[in-house]
């Protein structure tokens, strides 16, 4: 949508808007990359498997 408005407009006021969107997209990508790296690290140290084993030990219905 921003690209279409950029090419349809001769006004240069859209440049700050595009830079803002690029900054948000970069921060979002870094955030999700961090989450993926964290999950991979937890998998490597087998912390996720320990969580699954812990859930298996808890009897059903005991969360109430």
N, C-alpha and C positions, 0 to 999 in steps of 0.2 A: 504494500500500500504506500509506503514511504517512497519507494523507487518510482512508482507511477506518478505520484504527486511531484516528485523531483523533476522528472522529465517533462511533465506537462506545464510546469511553472518556470517562468524566466526569473523569478525572484530568488535572491540568494539567502533569504531568511531561513530556508530549510536546512542549511548547513549545520547550525547548532543543534537542530532537532536530530539530524542523522548522526552526529557525533554522540549525542546523548543515548540514542538507541544502540549504537555500536558499543558504548561503554557498558550498558546494561546487559547486552548479549554476552560480552566478554566475561563480566562478573558472574553471570548465570552459568556459563560454560565452565568456568573455574570452580564454581560451587559444586556442580554435579560431577565434575572430574574428581574433586576431593572426596565426595561421597563414594564414588566407584572405587577409588584407591583405598579408602577406609574399609569397605566391604571386602575387597581383595586381601587386604592385610589381615583382617579378622579370619578370613578363610585359611590363609597360609599358616596362621598360628593355631588353627583348629579351635578357635573360640566359638565359632558358629556351631560346630559339631557338639561342643560342650553344652551350648544352650539347648539344642535339640534333645540331648540326653537328659538334661535337667527337666525339660517339659515332659518327657516320657515318665520320669519318676514321680511327678505330681499326680495324684489321683484326680480323675475328672470330677468336676463340681466343687472342688475345694477353693475356687477363686471367689466365692461369695462371702 
